Each structure stands twice: as structure tokens, then as C-alpha cells.
Amino acid sequence: MQHAAQERRTMRRFDMRLPASVRVAGNGFRDLLTETHNVSARGVFFYLDRPLAEGSRIEVTMTFPPHVTLTEPVRVRFTARVVRVESSPSVSSIGVAAMIEEYEFLRSNAAAEFSSGMR
């Protein structure tokens, strides 16, 4: 009898395809552009064209659109740690699961333009 793999996720994941920019420590701070596959309050899963080492620290910036926030677009930047890397011979991309450690909300360009116009 086989045992099912134990589910380690504690937060609900939402299937969201959102553009994201990934910055890897030690990569000369070059941004890798991708799209999220799913997002939760504590983690994110996306695909890259190159593998990342488990335990790597990354910085991800993404924008939640109005249909998700029910208001203006919201840009978020977070630091995360790579907890799983998946490769498949049938898929050329590498799946990356990362656990969010810290996050911050960024001012949108519209908000910055509005506040600079108030001076």
C-alpha cells in the first residue's frame, strides 16, 4: 500500500497568472521575467528558464491587478527563500516554489505622480 505524499501547505493557494520580476542574490541583480503559476499568503510558484538552488534568497516584484484587489493595481515586492525546484523532461521550464519571508507594498506610478503634483 502506498502512502499519499503529505501536504505541507498551510495556506490556500490561488491560481494566478501574474507578471513577475525575480531578482536572485549573486546574479548581478539582473531581473528574470516570469509569470506566477499560483500565489498564497506565504508562498509563490513560478517557472524560469534556468534552475535556482534550494535555499536561494530571491526578491520578487509583482502587481496585483484591479480585478484581484477590487481597487487600484497594487505592486508588492517580497523577499523569499526557494524551498522546492521541479524539473521535468517534458517541460523546458523549471518550476520554483518559494516561501515569502518579508514583503512591502510599493507606491504605484499613478500614486507617485499624484503626490508629486501636489507640491
C-alpha distances in whole Angstrom, upper triangle without the diagonal:
4,7,10,13,15,18,21,24,26,29,29,29,32,32,35,37,40,42,41,43,41,43,41,43,45,45,49,48,47,46,43,43,39,38,35,32,31,33,32,34,33,32,32,31,33,33,36,37,36,34,34,33,31,33,36,38,39,42,41,44,43,45,43,46,48,45,42,45,47,50,51,49,47,47,45,44,41,40,37,34,32,28,26,28,26,27,26,28,28,30,33,33,31,29,30,29,32,32,35,37,41,43,46,48,50,53,53,56,58,58,59,62,63,63,65,68,68,70
4,6,9,12,15,18,21,23,26,26,26,28,29,32,33,36,38,38,39,37,39,38,39,41,41,45,44,44,42,39,39,36,34,32,29,28,29,29,31,30,28,29,27,29,29,32,33,33,30,31,29,27,29,32,34,35,38,37,40,39,41,40,42,44,42,39,42,44,47,48,46,44,43,41,41,38,37,33,31,28,25,23,24,22,23,23,25,25,27,30,29,27,25,26,25,28,28,32,34,37,39,43,44,47,50,50,53,54,54,56,59,59,60,62,64,65,67
4,6,8,12,15,17,20,22,23,23,26,26,30,32,34,36,36,37,35,37,36,37,39,39,43,42,42,40,37,37,34,33,30,27,26,27,26,28,26,25,26,25,27,28,31,32,32,29,29,28,25,27,30,32,33,35,35,38,37,39,38,40,42,40,37,39,42,44,45,43,41,41,38,38,35,34,30,28,26,22,21,22,21,23,23,25,26,27,30,29,26,24,25,23,25,25,29,31,34,36,40,41,44,47,47,50,52,52,53,56,57,57,59,61,62,64
4,6,9,12,14,17,19,19,20,22,23,26,28,31,33,32,34,32,34,33,35,37,37,41,39,39,37,34,34,31,29,26,23,22,23,23,25,23,22,23,21,24,25,28,30,29,27,27,26,23,25,28,30,31,33,32,34,34,35,34,36,38,36,33,36,38,41,42,39,38,37,35,35,32,31,28,26,24,20,18,20,19,21,21,23,24,24,27,26,24,21,22,20,23,23,26,28,32,33,36,38,41,44,44,47,48,48,50,53,53,54,56,58,59,61
4,6,9,12,15,17,18,18,21,21,24,26,28,30,29,31,29,31,30,31,33,34,37,36,36,34,31,31,28,27,24,21,20,21,20,22,20,19,20,19,21,22,25,27,26,24,23,22,20,22,24,26,27,29,28,31,31,33,32,34,36,34,31,34,36,39,40,37,35,35,32,32,29,28,24,22,20,16,15,17,16,18,19,22,22,22,25,24,21,18,19,17,19,19,23,25,28,30,33,35,38,41,41,44,46,46,47,50,51,51,53,55,56,58
4,6,9,12,14,15,16,20,21,24,26,28,30,29,31,29,30,29,31,33,34,37,35,36,34,31,31,28,27,24,21,19,20,18,20,18,17,19,18,21,23,26,28,27,25,24,23,19,21,24,25,26,28,27,30,30,32,30,33,35,33,30,32,35,37,38,36,34,33,30,30,27,26,23,21,19,16,15,17,17,20,21,24,25,25,27,25,22,19,19,16,18,18,21,23,26,28,31,33,36,39,40,43,44,44,45,48,49,49,51,54,54,56
4,6,8,11,12,12,16,17,20,23,25,27,26,28,26,28,27,29,32,32,35,33,33,31,29,29,26,24,20,18,16,16,15,16,15,14,16,15,19,21,24,26,26,23,23,22,19,20,22,23,24,25,25,27,26,28,27,29,31,30,26,28,31,33,34,32,30,30,27,27,24,23,20,19,17,14,14,16,16,19,21,24,24,24,26,24,21,18,17,14,16,15,18,20,23,25,28,30,32,36,36,39,41,40,42,45,45,46,48,50,51,53
4,6,9,11,12,16,18,20,22,24,26,24,26,24,26,25,26,29,29,33,31,31,29,27,27,25,23,20,18,15,15,13,14,12,12,14,14,18,20,23,26,25,22,21,20,16,17,20,20,21,23,22,25,25,27,25,28,31,29,26,27,30,32,33,31,28,28,25,24,21,20,17,16,15,11,12,15,16,20,21,25,26,24,26,23,20,17,16,12,13,12,15,17,20,22,25,27,30,33,34,37,39,38,40,43,43,43,45,48,48,50
4,6,8,9,12,14,17,19,21,23,22,24,22,24,24,25,28,29,32,29,30,27,26,25,23,21,17,15,12,12,9,11,9,9,11,12,16,19,22,25,25,22,21,20,17,17,20,20,20,21,20,22,22,23,22,25,27,25,22,23,26,29,29,27,25,25,22,22,19,19,16,15,14,12,12,16,16,20,22,25,26,24,26,23,20,16,15,11,12,10,13,15,18,19,23,24,27,30,31,34,36,35,37,39,40,40,42,45,45,47
4,7,9,13,16,18,21,22,24,23,25,24,26,26,27,30,31,33,31,32,29,28,27,25,23,19,18,14,13,9,10,9,10,13,15,18,22,24,28,28,25,23,23,20,19,22,21,21,22,21,23,22,24,22,25,26,25,21,22,25,27,29,27,24,24,21,22,19,19,17,17,17,14,16,19,20,24,25,29,29,27,29,26,23,20,18,14,14,12,13,15,17,19,22,23,26,30,30,34,35,34,36,39,39,39,42,44,44,46
4,6,10,13,15,18,19,22,21,23,22,24,25,26,30,30,32,30,30,27,26,25,23,20,17,15,12,10,6,7,7,9,11,13,17,20,23,27,27,25,23,24,21,20,22,21,20,21,19,20,19,20,18,21,23,21,18,19,21,24,25,23,21,21,19,19,17,18,16,17,17,15,16,19,20,24,26,29,29,27,28,25,23,19,17,14,13,11,12,14,16,16,19,20,24,27,27,31,32,31,33,36,36,36,38,41,41,43
4,7,10,12,16,17,20,20,23,22,25,26,28,31,31,34,31,31,28,26,25,22,19,15,14,10,9,6,8,9,10,11,13,16,20,23,26,27,25,24,25,22,22,24,23,22,22,20,21,19,19,17,19,21,19,15,17,19,22,24,22,20,21,19,20,18,20,18,19,19,17,18,20,20,24,25,28,28,26,27,24,23,19,18,14,15,13,14,17,18,18,21,21,24,27,27,30,31,31,33,35,35,36,38,40,41,43
4,7,9,12,14,17,17,20,19,22,23,26,29,28,31,28,28,25,23,21,18,15,12,10,6,5,5,8,9,8,8,10,13,16,19,23,24,23,22,23,21,21,22,21,20,20,17,18,16,17,15,17,19,17,14,16,19,21,22,20,19,19,17,18,17,18,16,17,17,16,16,18,18,21,22,25,25,22,24,21,19,16,15,12,13,12,13,16,18,17,20,20,23,25,25,28,29,29,31,34,34,35,37,39,40,42
4,6,10,11,15,15,19,19,23,24,27,30,29,31,28,28,24,22,20,17,14,10,9,5,5,6,9,11,10,9,10,12,16,19,23,24,23,23,25,23,23,24,23,21,20,17,17,15,15,12,14,16,14,11,14,16,19,20,18,17,17,16,18,17,19,18,19,19,18,18,19,19,22,23,26,25,22,24,21,20,16,16,14,15,15,15,18,19,18,20,19,22,24,23,26,27,27,29,32,32,33,35,37,38,40
4,7,10,13,14,18,18,22,24,27,30,28,30,28,26,23,21,18,15,11,8,6,4,7,9,13,14,12,10,10,11,14,17,20,22,22,22,24,23,24,24,23,21,20,17,17,15,15,13,14,16,14,12,15,17,20,20,18,18,18,17,19,19,20,19,20,19,19,18,18,18,20,20,23,22,19,21,18,18,14,15,14,15,16,17,20,21,20,22,21,23,25,24,26,27,28,30,32,33,34,36,37,39,41
4,6,10,11,15,16,20,22,25,28,26,28,25,24,20,18,16,12,9,6,6,5,6,10,13,14,12,10,10,10,13,16,19,21,21,21,24,23,24,23,22,19,18,15,14,11,11,9,11,13,12,9,13,15,17,17,15,14,15,15,16,17,19,18,20,19,19,19,19,19,21,21,24,23,20,21,18,18,15,15,14,15,16,16,20,20,18,19,18,20,22,20,23,24,25,27,28,29,31,33,34,35,38
4,7,9,13,15,18,21,24,27,25,26,24,22,18,16,13,10,6,5,5,7,9,13,15,17,14,11,10,9,11,14,17,19,20,20,23,23,24,23,22,19,18,14,14,11,11,10,11,14,13,11,14,17,18,18,15,15,15,15,16,17,19,18,20,19,20,19,19,18,19,20,23,21,18,18,15,16,14,14,14,16,18,17,21,21,19,20,19,20,22,20,22,23,24,26,28,29,30,32,33,35,37
4,6,10,12,16,19,22,25,23,24,21,19,16,14,11,8,5,5,8,9,9,13,15,16,14,11,11,10,12,14,17,19,20,20,23,23,23,22,20,17,15,12,10,7,7,7,8,12,12,11,13,16,17,15,12,12,11,12,13,15,17,17,19,19,20,20,19,20,21,22,25,23,20,20,17,17,15,15,15,15,17,16,20,19,17,17,16,16,18,16,18,20,21,22,24,25,27,28,30,32,34
4,7,10,14,16,20,22,20,21,18,16,12,11,7,6,4,7,10,11,12,15,17,18,15,12,12,10,11,12,15,17,19,19,22,22,23,21,19,16,14,10,9,6,7,9,10,14,15,14,15,18,18,16,13,13,11,12,13,14,16,17,19,18,21,20,19,20,21,22,25,23,20,19,16,16,15,15,16,16,18,17,20,19,17,17,16,16,17,15,17,19,20,21,23,25,26,27,29,31,33
4,6,10,13,16,19,17,18,15,13,9,8,6,5,5,7,10,12,11,15,16,16,14,11,11,9,10,11,14,15,16,16,19,19,20,17,16,12,10,7,6,5,7,10,12,16,17,15,16,20,20,18,14,13,10,10,10,11,13,13,16,15,18,18,17,19,20,22,24,24,20,19,15,15,14,13,14,13,15,14,17,16,14,15,14,14,16,15,17,19,20,21,23,25,26,27,29,31,32
4,7,10,13,16,13,14,11,10,6,6,5,6,8,10,13,15,14,17,18,18,15,12,13,11,11,11,13,14,15,14,18,18,19,16,14,10,8,6,5,7,10,13,15,19,20,19,19,23,22,20,16,15,11,11,9,11,12,13,15,15,18,18,18,19,20,23,25,25,21,19,16,16,15,13,15,14,16,15,17,16,14,15,15,14,16,16,17,20,21,20,23,25,26,26,28,31,32
4,6,10,12,11,12,9,8,5,5,6,7,10,10,14,15,14,17,18,16,14,11,12,10,11,9,12,12,13,11,14,15,15,12,10,7,6,5,7,9,13,15,18,22,23,21,22,25,25,23,19,17,14,12,10,10,10,10,12,12,15,16,15,17,18,21,24,24,20,18,15,14,13,11,12,11,13,13,15,15,14,15,16,16,18,18,20,23,24,23,25,28,28,28,31,33,34
4,7,9,7,9,6,6,5,6,9,11,13,14,17,18,17,19,20,18,16,14,15,13,14,12,14,13,13,11,13,15,14,11,9,6,5,6,9,12,15,18,21,25,26,24,24,28,27,25,21,19,15,14,11,10,9,10,12,12,16,17,16,19,20,23,25,26,23,20,17,16,16,13,14,13,15,14,15,15,14,15,17,16,19,19,21,24,24,23,26,28,28,28,31,33,34
4,6,5,8,6,7,8,8,11,13,16,16,19,19,19,20,21,19,16,15,15,14,14,12,13,12,11,8,10,12,11,8,7,5,7,9,12,15,19,21,24,28,29,27,27,31,31,28,25,22,19,17,13,12,10,10,10,10,14,15,14,17,19,22,24,25,22,20,17,15,15,12,14,12,14,14,15,15,16,17,20,19,22,23,24,28,28,27,29,32,32,32,35,37,37
4,5,7,7,9,10,12,15,17,19,19,22,23,21,23,22,20,18,17,18,17,17,15,17,14,14,11,11,13,11,7,6,6,8,11,14,18,21,24,27,31,32,29,30,33,33,31,27,24,21,18,15,13,10,11,11,12,15,17,17,20,21,25,27,29,25,23,20,18,18,15,16,14,15,15,15,15,16,18,21,20,23,25,26,29,29,28,31,33,32,32,36,37,37
4,6,7,9,12,13,17,19,22,22,25,26,25,26,26,24,22,21,21,20,19,17,17,14,14,11,12,14,13,10,9,10,12,15,17,21,24,27,30,34,35,33,33,37,36,34,30,28,24,22,18,17,14,15,14,14,18,19,18,21,22,26,27,29,26,24,21,19,20,17,19,17,19,19,18,19,20,22,24,23,26,27,28,32,32,30,33,36,35,34,38,39,39
4,5,6,9,10,14,16,19,20,23,24,24,26,26,24,22,20,20,18,17,14,14,12,12,11,12,15,15,11,11,10,11,14,16,19,23,26,28,32,33,31,32,35,35,32,29,27,23,21,18,17,15,15,15,15,18,19,18,20,21,24,25,27,24,21,19,17,18,16,18,17,19,19,20,20,21,22,24,23,26,26,27,30,31,29,32,34,34,34,37,39,39
4,5,9,11,15,18,21,22,25,27,26,28,28,26,24,23,23,21,20,17,17,15,16,14,16,19,18,14,13,12,13,15,17,20,23,27,29,33,34,32,33,36,35,32,29,27,23,22,18,18,16,17,18,18,22,22,21,24,24,27,29,30,27,24,22,20,22,20,22,20,22,21,21,21,21,22,24,22,25,25,26,29,30,28,30,33,32,32,35,37,36
4,6,9,12,15,18,20,23,24,23,25,25,23,21,20,20,19,18,16,17,15,16,14,16,18,17,13,12,10,10,12,13,16,20,23,26,29,31,29,29,32,31,29,25,23,19,18,14,15,13,15,16,16,20,21,20,23,24,27,29,30,26,24,21,20,20,18,20,18,20,19,19,18,18,19,20,19,21,22,22,26,26,24,27,30,29,28,32,34,33
4,7,10,13,16,18,21,23,23,25,26,24,22,20,20,17,16,14,14,13,15,14,16,19,19,15,14,11,11,12,13,16,19,22,24,28,30,28,29,32,31,28,24,23,19,18,15,16,15,16,17,17,21,21,20,22,22,25,27,28,24,21,19,18,19,17,19,18,21,20,21,20,20,20,21,19,22,22,22,25,26,25,27,30,30,29,32,34,34
4,6,10,13,15,18,20,19,22,23,22,19,17,17,14,14,11,13,13,14,13,16,18,18,15,14,10,9,9,10,12,15,19,21,24,26,24,25,28,27,25,21,20,16,15,13,14,14,15,16,16,20,20,19,21,21,24,25,26,22,20,17,16,17,15,17,16,19,18,19,19,18,18,19,17,19,19,19,23,24,23,25,28,28,28,30,33,33
4,7,10,12,15,17,18,21,22,21,18,15,14,11,10,8,9,10,12,11,15,17,18,14,14,11,10,9,11,12,15,18,20,24,25,24,25,28,28,25,21,20,17,16,14,15,15,15,16,15,18,18,16,17,18,20,22,22,18,16,13,13,14,13,15,15,18,18,19,20,19,20,20,19,21,21,21,25,26,25,27,30,30,30,33,35,36
4,7,10,13,16,16,20,21,21,18,14,13,10,10,8,10,12,14,14,18,19,20,17,16,13,12,10,10,10,13,16,17,21,22,21,22,25,25,23,19,18,15,15,14,15,16,16,17,16,19,19,17,18,18,20,22,22,18,16,13,13,14,13,15,16,18,18,20,20,19,19,19,18,20,19,20,23,24,24,25,28,29,29,31,34,35
4,7,9,12,13,17,19,19,15,12,10,7,7,6,9,11,13,14,17,18,19,17,17,13,13,10,10,10,12,14,16,20,20,19,21,24,24,22,18,18,15,15,14,15,16,15,17,15,18,17,15,16,16,18,20,19,15,14,11,11,11,11,13,14,17,17,20,20,19,20,20,19,21,20,21,24,25,25,27,29,31,31,33,35,37
4,7,9,11,15,17,17,14,10,9,6,7,9,12,14,15,16,19,19,21,19,18,15,14,11,11,9,11,12,14,17,17,16,18,21,22,20,16,16,14,14,14,15,17,16,17,16,18,17,16,16,17,18,20,19,16,15,12,12,11,11,13,14,16,16,20,20,18,19,19,19,21,20,21,23,25,25,27,29,30,31,33,35,37
4,6,7,11,14,14,11,7,6,4,7,10,13,15,16,16,18,18,19,18,17,14,14,10,11,9,11,11,13,17,16,14,16,20,21,20,16,15,14,13,14,14,15,14,15,14,16,15,14,15,16,18,21,20,16,16,13,12,10,10,10,11,13,14,17,18,16,18,18,18,21,20,22,24,25,26,28,30,31,32,34,36,37
4,7,11,14,14,11,8,5,5,8,11,14,16,16,17,19,18,20,19,19,17,17,14,14,12,14,13,15,18,17,15,18,21,22,22,19,18,17,16,17,16,18,16,17,15,15,14,14,13,15,16,19,18,14,15,12,12,9,10,10,12,14,15,19,20,19,21,21,22,24,23,25,27,28,29,31,33,34,35,37,39,41
4,7,11,11,8,6,5,7,10,14,17,19,18,18,20,19,20,19,19,17,17,14,14,12,14,12,15,17,16,13,16,19,21,21,18,17,17,15,16,15,17,15,16,15,15,14,15,15,17,18,22,20,18,19,15,15,11,11,9,11,12,13,17,18,17,19,19,21,23,23,25,27,27,29,31,32,33,35,37,38,40
4,7,8,6,4,6,9,13,16,19,20,19,18,20,18,19,19,17,15,15,12,13,11,12,11,14,16,15,12,14,17,19,19,16,15,14,12,13,12,14,13,14,14,14,15,16,17,19,21,25,24,21,22,18,17,13,12,10,10,10,10,14,15,14,16,16,18,21,21,24,25,25,27,29,30,31,33,35,36,38
4,5,5,6,9,12,16,19,22,23,22,20,21,19,19,19,18,17,16,14,15,13,14,13,16,18,17,13,14,18,19,20,18,16,15,13,14,13,14,13,14,15,14,15,17,18,22,23,27,27,24,25,21,19,16,14,11,10,9,9,12,13,13,15,16,19,22,22,25,26,26,28,30,31,31,34,36,36,38
4,6,8,12,15,19,21,25,25,24,22,22,20,19,20,18,16,16,14,15,14,15,13,16,18,18,14,14,17,19,19,17,15,15,12,13,11,13,12,14,15,15,17,19,21,24,27,30,30,27,28,24,22,19,16,13,11,9,8,10,11,10,13,14,17,20,21,24,25,25,26,29,30,29,32,34,34,36
4,7,11,14,18,20,23,23,21,19,19,17,16,16,15,14,14,13,15,15,16,15,19,21,21,17,17,21,22,22,20,17,16,13,13,10,11,9,11,12,12,14,17,19,22,25,29,29,26,26,23,20,17,14,11,9,6,5,8,9,10,13,15,18,22,23,26,28,27,28,31,32,31,34,36,36,38
4,7,10,14,16,20,20,18,16,17,14,14,14,13,12,12,11,13,13,15,15,18,21,21,17,18,22,23,23,20,17,16,13,13,10,10,8,9,10,10,11,13,15,19,21,25,25,22,23,19,17,13,10,7,6,4,5,9,11,11,14,16,18,22,23,26,27,27,28,31,32,32,34,36,37,39
4,7,10,13,17,17,16,14,16,14,14,14,13,11,12,9,11,11,13,13,16,19,19,16,17,21,22,22,19,16,15,13,12,10,11,9,10,10,10,11,12,14,17,19,22,22,19,20,16,14,11,8,6,5,7,7,11,13,12,15,16,18,21,22,24,26,26,27,30,31,32,33,36,37,38
4,7,10,14,14,13,13,15,13,15,14,14,13,13,11,13,13,15,15,18,21,20,18,20,23,24,24,21,19,18,15,15,13,14,11,12,10,10,9,10,10,13,15,19,18,15,16,12,10,7,6,4,6,9,11,14,16,16,19,20,21,24,24,26,28,29,30,32,34,34,36,38,39,41
4,7,10,12,11,12,14,14,16,15,15,12,13,11,13,12,15,15,18,21,21,18,21,24,25,24,20,19,17,16,15,14,15,13,13,11,12,11,10,10,12,14,17,17,13,13,9,8,6,5,7,9,12,13,17,18,17,20,20,21,24,23,25,27,28,29,31,33,34,35,37,39,41
4,7,9,9,10,14,14,16,15,16,14,15,13,15,14,17,18,20,24,23,21,24,27,28,27,23,22,20,19,18,17,17,15,15,12,14,12,9,9,10,12,14,14,10,10,6,5,4,6,9,11,15,16,19,21,20,23,23,24,26,26,27,29,31,31,33,35,36,37,39,41,43
4,5,7,9,12,14,16,14,15,13,14,13,15,15,18,20,22,26,26,24,26,29,30,28,24,23,21,20,18,18,17,15,15,13,15,13,10,10,10,12,14,15,11,9,6,5,7,7,11,13,16,18,20,22,21,23,24,24,27,26,27,30,31,31,33,35,36,37,39,41,42
4,7,10,13,16,18,16,17,15,17,16,18,18,21,23,25,29,29,27,29,32,33,31,27,27,24,23,21,21,20,19,18,15,17,15,12,12,10,12,13,14,10,7,5,6,9,10,14,16,20,21,24,25,25,27,27,27,29,28,29,32,34,33,35,38,39,39,41,43,44
4,7,10,13,15,13,15,14,16,16,18,20,23,25,27,31,31,29,31,34,35,33,29,28,25,24,21,20,19,17,16,13,16,14,10,11,10,12,14,15,12,9,7,6,9,10,14,15,19,20,22,24,24,26,28,27,30,30,31,34,35,34,36,39,40,40,42,44,45
4,7,9,12,11,13,13,15,16,19,20,24,25,28,32,32,29,31,35,35,34,30,28,26,24,21,20,18,16,14,11,12,10,7,9,8,12,13,15,13,11,9,6,8,8,11,13,16,18,20,23,23,26,28,28,31,31,32,35,36,36,38,40,41,41,44,46,46
4,6,9,7,10,10,13,14,17,19,23,24,27,31,31,29,30,34,34,33,29,27,24,22,19,17,15,12,10,8,10,9,7,10,11,14,17,19,16,14,12,9,9,7,10,10,14,16,17,19,21,23,25,26,29,29,31,34,34,34,36,39,39,39,42,44,44
4,6,6,9,11,14,16,19,22,25,27,30,34,34,31,32,36,37,35,32,29,26,23,21,18,15,13,10,7,9,9,7,11,12,16,18,21,18,17,15,11,12,9,11,11,14,16,17,20,21,24,27,27,31,32,33,36,37,36,39,41,41,41,44,46,46
4,6,9,11,14,16,20,21,25,26,30,33,33,30,31,35,36,34,31,29,26,23,20,17,14,11,8,5,5,6,7,10,13,16,19,21,19,19,16,12,12,9,9,9,11,14,15,18,20,23,26,27,31,32,34,37,37,36,39,41,41,42,45,46,47
4,6,9,13,15,19,21,25,26,30,33,33,30,31,34,35,34,31,28,25,22,19,16,12,9,6,5,6,8,10,14,16,20,23,25,23,22,19,15,14,11,11,9,10,12,12,15,18,21,24,25,29,30,33,36,35,35,38,40,39,40,43,44,45
4,6,10,13,16,19,23,24,28,31,32,29,29,33,34,32,29,26,23,20,17,14,10,8,6,5,8,10,11,14,17,20,23,25,22,21,18,15,14,11,11,9,11,12,12,15,17,20,22,23,27,28,30,33,33,32,35,37,37,37,40,42,42
4,7,10,14,17,20,22,26,29,30,27,27,31,31,29,26,23,20,17,13,11,7,6,5,7,10,12,13,17,19,23,26,27,24,23,20,17,16,12,12,9,10,10,10,11,13,16,19,20,23,25,27,30,29,29,32,34,33,34,37,38,39
4,6,10,13,17,19,22,26,27,24,24,28,28,26,23,20,17,14,10,8,6,5,6,7,11,13,13,17,19,22,25,26,23,21,18,15,14,11,11,8,10,9,10,11,12,14,17,17,21,22,24,27,26,26,29,31,30,31,34,35,36
4,7,10,14,16,20,23,24,22,22,25,25,23,19,17,13,10,7,6,4,6,9,10,14,16,16,19,21,25,27,28,25,23,19,17,16,13,13,10,11,9,10,10,9,11,13,13,17,18,20,23,23,22,25,27,27,27,30,32,32
4,7,10,13,16,19,21,18,18,22,22,20,16,14,11,8,6,5,6,8,11,11,15,16,16,19,21,23,26,27,23,22,18,16,15,12,12,10,11,9,11,11,9,11,12,12,15,16,18,21,21,21,24,26,25,26,29,31,32
4,7,10,13,16,18,16,16,20,19,17,13,11,7,6,4,7,9,11,14,15,18,19,20,22,23,26,29,28,25,23,20,19,18,15,15,13,14,12,14,12,10,10,10,9,12,12,14,17,17,17,20,22,22,23,26,27,28
4,7,10,13,15,13,13,16,16,14,10,8,6,6,7,9,12,13,16,17,19,20,20,22,24,26,28,28,24,23,20,19,17,16,15,14,15,13,15,14,11,11,10,10,12,11,14,16,17,17,20,21,22,23,25,27,29
4,6,9,11,10,10,13,12,10,6,5,4,6,9,12,15,16,20,20,23,23,24,25,26,28,31,30,26,26,22,22,20,19,18,17,18,16,18,16,13,12,10,9,11,9,12,13,14,15,17,19,20,22,23,25,27
4,7,8,6,7,10,10,9,6,5,6,8,11,13,17,18,21,21,23,24,24,25,27,29,32,30,27,27,23,23,21,20,19,18,18,16,19,17,14,13,11,11,13,11,14,15,15,17,19,20,21,23,25,26,28
4,6,6,6,8,8,7,5,7,9,11,14,17,20,21,24,25,27,27,27,28,29,31,33,32,28,28,25,25,23,22,22,21,22,20,22,21,17,16,14,14,14,12,14,14,15,17,19,19,21,23,24,25,28
4,5,5,5,5,5,5,8,11,14,17,20,23,24,28,28,30,30,31,31,33,34,37,35,32,32,29,29,27,26,25,24,25,22,25,23,19,18,15,15,15,12,15,13,15,18,19,18,20,23,23,24,28
4,6,5,8,9,9,11,14,16,19,21,25,25,28,28,29,30,30,30,32,33,35,33,30,31,28,28,26,26,25,24,25,23,26,24,21,20,18,18,18,16,18,17,18,21,22,22,24,27,27,28,31
4,6,8,9,8,9,12,13,17,18,21,22,25,25,26,26,27,28,30,31,34,32,29,30,26,26,24,23,22,21,21,19,22,21,18,18,15,16,17,16,18,18,18,21,23,23,24,27,28,29,32
4,5,7,7,7,11,12,16,17,21,22,25,26,27,28,29,30,32,34,37,35,32,32,29,29,26,25,23,22,22,19,21,20,17,16,13,14,15,14,17,16,16,19,21,20,21,24,25,26,29
4,7,9,10,14,16,19,21,25,26,29,30,31,32,33,33,35,36,39,38,35,35,32,32,29,28,27,26,25,23,25,23,20,19,16,17,17,15,18,16,17,20,21,20,22,25,25,26,29
4,7,8,12,15,18,21,24,26,29,31,32,33,34,35,37,38,41,39,36,36,33,33,31,29,28,27,26,24,25,23,20,18,14,15,14,12,15,13,13,17,18,16,18,21,22,22,25
4,6,10,13,16,19,23,25,28,30,31,32,33,34,36,37,40,39,35,35,32,32,30,28,27,26,26,23,25,22,19,16,13,12,11,9,11,9,10,13,14,14,16,18,19,20,23
4,7,10,13,16,20,22,25,26,28,29,30,31,32,34,37,35,32,31,28,28,26,25,24,23,23,20,22,20,16,14,11,10,10,8,10,10,10,13,15,15,17,19,20,21,24
4,6,10,13,17,19,22,24,26,27,28,29,31,33,36,35,31,31,27,27,25,23,22,20,20,17,19,16,13,11,7,7,8,7,10,11,11,13,15,15,16,19,20,21,24
4,7,10,14,16,20,21,23,25,25,27,29,31,34,33,30,29,25,25,23,21,20,18,18,15,17,14,11,9,6,5,7,7,10,11,11,12,15,16,17,19,21,22,24
4,7,10,13,16,18,20,22,23,25,27,30,33,32,29,28,24,23,21,19,18,15,15,12,13,10,7,6,5,6,9,10,13,15,14,15,18,19,19,21,23,24,26
4,7,10,14,16,18,20,21,24,26,29,32,32,28,27,23,22,20,17,16,13,13,10,11,9,6,5,6,7,11,12,15,17,16,16,20,21,21,22,25,26,27
4,6,10,13,15,17,19,22,24,27,30,31,27,26,22,21,18,15,14,11,10,7,7,5,4,6,9,10,14,15,18,21,20,20,23,25,24,25,28,29,30
4,7,10,13,16,17,20,23,26,29,30,27,26,22,20,18,14,13,9,9,6,6,5,6,9,12,13,17,19,21,24,23,23,26,28,27,28,31,32,33
4,7,9,12,14,17,20,23,26,27,24,24,20,17,15,11,10,6,5,4,5,7,9,12,15,17,20,22,24,27,26,26,29,31,30,32,35,35,36
4,6,9,11,15,18,21,25,26,23,23,19,16,14,10,9,5,5,7,7,10,12,16,19,20,24,25,28,31,30,30,33,35,34,35,38,39,40
4,6,8,11,14,18,21,22,20,19,16,12,11,7,6,4,6,9,11,13,15,19,21,22,26,27,29,32,32,32,35,37,36,37,40,41,42
4,7,10,14,17,21,22,20,20,17,13,11,8,6,5,7,10,12,15,17,21,23,25,29,30,32,35,34,35,38,39,39,40,43,44,45
4,7,10,13,17,18,16,17,14,10,8,6,5,7,9,13,15,18,20,23,25,27,31,31,33,36,36,36,39,41,41,42,45,46,47
4,7,10,14,15,13,13,11,7,6,5,6,9,12,15,18,21,22,25,27,28,31,31,34,36,37,37,39,41,42,42,45,47,48
4,7,10,12,10,11,9,6,5,6,8,12,15,18,21,24,24,27,29,30,33,33,35,38,38,39,41,43,43,45,47,49,50
4,7,9,7,8,7,5,6,9,12,15,18,21,24,27,27,30,31,32,35,35,37,39,40,40,43,45,45,46,49,50,52
4,5,5,7,8,7,9,12,15,18,21,24,27,30,30,33,34,35,38,37,39,41,42,43,45,47,48,48,51,53,54
4,6,7,9,10,12,15,18,22,25,28,31,33,34,36,37,38,41,40,41,43,45,45,47,49,50,51,53,55,56
4,7,9,11,12,16,19,22,26,28,32,34,34,36,37,37,40,39,40,42,44,44,46,48,49,50,52,54,56
4,6,8,10,13,16,20,23,25,29,31,30,33,33,34,36,35,36,38,40,41,42,44,46,46,48,50,52
4,7,10,13,16,19,23,25,28,30,30,32,33,33,35,34,35,37,39,39,41,43,44,45,47,49,50
4,7,10,13,16,20,22,25,26,26,28,29,29,32,30,32,34,36,36,38,40,41,42,44,46,47
4,6,10,13,17,19,22,24,24,26,28,28,31,30,32,34,36,36,38,40,41,41,44,46,47
4,7,10,14,16,19,21,22,24,25,26,29,29,31,33,34,34,37,39,39,40,43,44,46
4,6,10,13,16,18,18,21,23,24,27,27,29,32,32,32,35,37,37,38,41,42,44
4,7,10,13,16,16,20,21,23,26,26,29,31,31,32,35,36,37,38,41,42,43
4,6,9,12,13,16,18,20,24,24,27,30,29,30,33,34,34,35,38,39,41
4,6,10,11,15,17,20,23,24,27,30,29,30,33,34,33,35,38,39,40
4,6,7,11,14,16,20,21,24,26,26,26,29,30,30,32,35,35,36
4,7,11,14,16,20,22,25,27,26,26,30,31,30,31,35,35,36
4,7,11,13,17,19,22,24,23,23,27,27,26,28,31,31,32
4,7,10,13,15,19,21,19,19,23,24,23,25,28,28,29
4,6,10,12,16,18,16,16,20,20,19,21,24,24,25
4,7,9,13,14,12,13,17,17,16,18,21,21,23
4,6,9,11,10,10,13,15,14,16,18,19,20
4,7,8,6,6,10,11,10,12,15,15,17
4,5,5,6,9,10,11,12,14,16,18
4,5,5,6,8,10,10,12,14,16
4,5,5,6,9,10,11,13,15
4,5,5,6,9,10,11,13
4,5,5,6,9,10,12
4,6,5,6,9,11
4,6,5,7,10
4,5,5,7
4,5,6
4,6
4
